[in-house]
Amino acid sequence: MDKSGAYSYIYAKTSGILSKSFVGPKVEKLFEFKKLSDLWTILFNKPVPLLPEVLLAGAIEKEAFNNFLTQYSKILNLFDKPDEILKTQLAIYEVENLKEISAALCAEEKTCPPLIDIGPFATIRKEYWPDLQKITENTEYSWYKVAPSIHQQQLMEYRLDEQFIRKVWMSAQKVKGEGKKALIEFVREDYSLRNIIWALRLKVNYQFTKEEIMNELFYVTESANLEDPIANGVLQIIDKQIDVYEDWFDWKYKSYLNPHVDGEVWCVSPSWIEKKARLMMNKKAMTLFHQYPLSTASIFAWSEIKQYELTSIRTAVESIRLNINSDEAMKTVAVL
C-alpha cells in the first residue's frame, strides 16, 4: 500500500481502536471492578480463563500487551518501509529482552528466559542462547558480546537505555512531512521530564551530589550540558533547594509540583511530578494523534496512548489483586 493510502486507512483504524480503548475519561472504568474476572470481561472478547486470581492477574496483563503488539505490528506491516521512528517504538522491547538475557547469563541460568516476541522486527537471535556474541551479532547491539558480572550489570543496562534513547531522538529527526516538528518536541519533552524526575529521585531520596547526578543523566549530544535537548531541563533545576517552595516559582513545570501549605514542612516530590507529567504527556499524545491525522506523528502518538492504557490496566489489576481503594489506584496513574 502506498504511504498516502496507508495513512488514511491507519488513521481510520487507529481511531476506531481508540474509541474502544480505555483511554481519556474511559480510563476510570478500569477501576470500577472488584473481581479480575469482571475486568477480563470488559477488556477482551473471549471467555474468562479458568485460573486462580494470582494467575489471572498475569494473564490479563499478558493478553492486553499481546493485543497491543499485534495491533501495532499489523499497522507497520501496511508499509513497504515504515519510518524508523515507528520501528523504534518496538525496539524498547528488544532492549528489555537483552536485559533479561543478560540477567539470566549473569545468574548462570541454564535456559533462556521468556522474551517478548516482536516478530519480524526483532534483530537479536535468541536461538543462539547462551552465546551472547552470536545473539547480538550483526545488530546495533553487536558491541554487547560478553555477559556482565553482577557488578557490571547496572552499567550495561544504562548503556542499553542510552543507546535506545539516542535511537529515538535520531529517528525523530529523520521523520518527513506533516507533524515532524511536533513529534520532535513531544520526544524532547518526554525524555527531558524523565531525566528531571530521575535526577530529583537521586537528589531527594538518595542525597546524590550534583556531580553524581550528572553522571546518571541521559543525553543525546556529546555530554549532559545546557545545549543538550533532554539534559538541559535538569541543569536548570539542579541547584534549587528541594525544601524551599519559593525556589521553584520560576520553574517551567511549577504546576507539576506537589501542593504547598503555609506553615507546613514541604519538600519537592518526584513521584507527584511523575504522575502529573504522565497525565500531561498522555494528553499531548492525544492532541498529536488528532492534530496530524495522516502522518507518522499520529501513528507514533497512538502507540504512546496505547502504552499509557497498558500502564492503567496493570495498575487496575494490581488494585483488585491487592484490594487497594480505587481512588488511590487511579491516583497512581494520574487519573485523579
Disulfide bonds with the S-S distance in Angstrom:
none
